[in-house]
Amino acid sequence: MPIWSNLDREHLFLYIAHYKGSNNKVADLSGLIRAIQNRKKTANKSTKKSGSQPVLNEGVFIGTFNFNLAQIIHSGLTGNKPGNLQKEKVNVLFDIDNNRIFTISDLARDILDKSNGESTISEIIDLIKQKYQIPFTEAESKCNGFLNGLIEKNIVYLK
């Protein structure tokens, strides 16, 4: 795997700036890579602890619109005209600190609405089980899988 894939955007810019300022001598990145790997290890906390409380990171929020806002924003960024926009209820997850936007399902919205630092993962699983009338194991699998993915993307953390 190339070394650049281990660096986030800010560290890559710092490395390039350092490289240009050091008469084109390659800097030792082992300390920086170790720090990034340690940060990823702490971010990979699993949702196995059902007493943990998920919390949205700063700069992350959710909105519900009567049109596909994510499609409009994507079209604007790519310079394409948006396709035929129909009136539809769409949940959108905004991560403004990382310039990301996602459309999410109603189930995902319900999970994130309860990711406020007050509800435990087991309480969220129970809510999903009751609201969607699905077996506990399915609700647990969906909640844990979704939250683990968001933890990896640095959108949610566990308290």
C-alpha positions in Angstrom: 0.0 0.0 0.0 1.5 3.4 -0.9 2.5 5.6 2.0 0.2 8.4 0.7 -2.9 6.3 1.5 -2.0 6.4 5.2 -2.0 10.2 5.3 -5.1 12.3 5.7 -5.4 15.5 3.7 -3.9 17.8 6.3 -0.9 15.7 7.0 -0.3 15.3 3.2 -0.3 19.1 2.8 2.1 19.4 5.8 4.4 16.8 4.3 4.5 18.5 0.9 5.1 21.9 2.6 8.0 20.3 4.6 9.4 18.6 1.5 9.4 21.9 -0.4 11.0 23.8 2.5 13.7 21.2 3.1 15.5 21.5 -0.2 13.7 18.4 -1.6 14.9 16.0 1.1 12.5 13.3 2.1 11.3 13.6 5.7 11.0 10.6 8.0 7.3 9.7 8.1 7.5 6.8 10.5 6.4 8.8 13.5 3.6 10.4 11.7 2.4 7.1 10.3 2.6 5.5 13.8 0.4 8.4 15.2 -2.1 7.9 12.4 -2.3 4.2 13.0 -2.8 4.7 16.7 -5.6 7.2 16.0 -7.3 4.6 13.8 -7.0 1.9 16.5 -8.7 4.1 19.0 -11.4 5.1 16.4 -12.1 1.4 15.8 -13.7 0.9 19.1 -16.3 -1.7 18.5 -20.0 -1.3 19.5 -19.8 -4.7 21.3 -20.2 -2.8 24.6 -24.0 -2.4 24.6 -23.7 0.2 27.5 -21.8 2.6 25.3 -23.5 5.7 24.1 -22.9 6.8 20.5 -22.5 10.5 19.9 -22.4 12.4 16.6 -19.0 14.2 16.1 -18.9 18.0 16.0 -19.9 19.3 12.6 -22.2 16.3 11.9 -26.0 16.8 11.7 -29.0 15.4 9.9 -31.8 17.0 7.9 -34.9 15.8 6.2 -36.0 17.4 2.9 -38.8 17.1 0.4 -36.3 16.7 -2.4 -32.9 15.0 -2.9 -30.6 17.8 -1.6 -27.5 15.5 -1.9 -28.2 15.0 -5.6 -28.6 18.7 -6.2 -25.3 19.5 -4.4 -23.5 16.7 -6.2 -24.8 18.0 -9.6 -23.7 21.5 -8.7 -20.2 20.3 -7.8 -19.8 18.2 -11.0 -21.3 20.9 -13.2 -24.0 18.6 -14.4 -27.7 19.5 -14.4 -29.7 17.6 -11.9 -31.9 14.9 -13.4 -35.6 14.9 -13.0 -36.2 15.9 -9.4 -39.3 14.4 -7.9 -40.8 15.5 -4.6 -39.6 12.8 -2.2 -38.7 12.7 1.5 -34.9 12.3 1.8 -32.8 12.2 4.9 -29.4 13.7 4.5 -26.4 13.4 6.8 -24.0 16.4 6.7 -20.4 16.2 7.9 -19.3 19.8 7.4 -15.9 19.4 9.0 -14.9 16.9 6.4 -17.0 18.2 3.5 -19.1 15.1 3.2 -22.8 14.6 2.5 -24.8 11.3 2.5 -28.3 10.3 1.9 -29.5 7.9 4.6 -32.5 5.7 5.2 -35.2 6.2 7.8 -33.7 3.4 9.9 -30.3 5.2 9.8 -32.0 8.4 10.7 -33.7 6.8 13.7 -30.4 5.4 14.9 -28.6 8.7 14.5 -31.5 10.6 16.2 -30.7 8.5 19.3 -27.0 9.0 19.0 -27.0 11.9 21.4 -24.8 10.6 24.2 -27.9 9.8 26.3 -29.2 6.6 24.8 -27.1 3.4 25.0 -26.6 1.1 22.1 -28.9 -1.5 23.6 -31.7 1.1 24.0 -31.3 2.1 20.3 -31.4 -1.6 19.3 -34.7 -2.0 21.3 -36.2 1.1 19.7 -35.3 -0.2 16.2 -36.7 -3.7 17.0 -40.0 -2.3 18.2 -40.4 0.4 15.5 -39.6 -1.8 12.5 -41.0 -5.0 14.0 -37.9 -7.0 13.3 -36.1 -9.7 15.4 -33.6 -8.6 18.0 -30.7 -10.2 16.2 -31.5 -8.3 13.0 -31.9 -5.0 14.8 -28.7 -5.6 16.6 -26.8 -6.5 13.4 -28.1 -3.4 11.6 -27.4 -1.0 14.4 -23.9 -2.4 15.2 -23.0 -2.5 11.5 -24.2 1.0 10.8 -22.6 2.5 13.9 -19.3 0.7 13.3 -19.2 2.1 9.8 -19.8 5.6 11.1 -17.1 5.2 13.8 -14.6 4.2 11.0 -15.6 7.3 9.0 -15.2 9.5 12.1 -18.8 10.5 12.1 -19.8 9.0 15.4 -17.8 8.2 18.5 -18.6 6.2 21.6 -18.9 7.8 25.0 
